[in-house]
């Protein structure tokens, strides 16, 4: 199963500045676990770099992700360009 999502990260901007990027990664994993009904979520390096590219404090407000779920229930998330 393959789907494309635009994941909002605006709620993550309400947390303290020093933990925003790591909280955004966890938020993406929680979003995909909920919407894809996954057992495990793997984040691609390009998606990780996009969230971290402006540092820990200045995360993007939303991010577009392509999620692919295999038969084992593992979801692999990559960045859509």
N, C-alpha and C positions, 0 to 999 in steps of 0.2 A: 504494500500500500504506500502510495506516495502523495504527499500533500504540501501545499505552500501556505504558510501563515505569515501574517504581519503581527508581530508580538509587541504590544505596548509596554514600554519600560518607564512610563511617567510616574508610576507609584514608587518606583525604586529611588527616584530623585528626592523623596521625602525622608530617606534615611540619612544618617550622618555622612558627610562628604568622604570620610576616610574608608568607608566600606562599600561604596556604591558599585564598583565594577564587579566585585566578587558576589554581591547580592544580585546583580543583574544576571550573572551566569546561573545562579541558583533559581532565579525567577524563570529563565528560559527553560531550564530542566523541569521545573514544576508545571509550567504551561504545557509542555509537550507530553509529560506523563499524564496529565489530566485529559488532554484532547485526543491523544493517540492511544490511550489506555495501554501504556507501555510498562514493562518491568524495569527497563534500564534505558537511559538516554546518554548517547555519546555526542559530545560537542566537537565539531571539526576545528582545526587550527585557524582557518580563515575567519570563522565566526568569532572565536575567542579573540583574535587580533583586532577585529572590527570593534568589539566592545571596549577593548583596552587601548585602542590607538591614540586617544587623547588623554590618557592617564586614568587614574582611579576615580577622580572627582567628576569628570565631564563625560558621562556616558551618552549614547544616542537616545533620543526620546522614543524611537521605535526601530524595529529591525525586521527585515524580511528574511524568512528562513524556509528552506526546503527540507522536509522531514520524510525519511524513507524508513518504513518498518519492515523488518524481515520476519520469517516464520517463527523465530525464537522469542519474539516480543521485544527485540532490541531496536531502538530508534536511533538513527544516525542523522544529526542535524548539520546542514551546510548552509553557507551564506548564498543568497540569491543576488546576482549582480545584473 
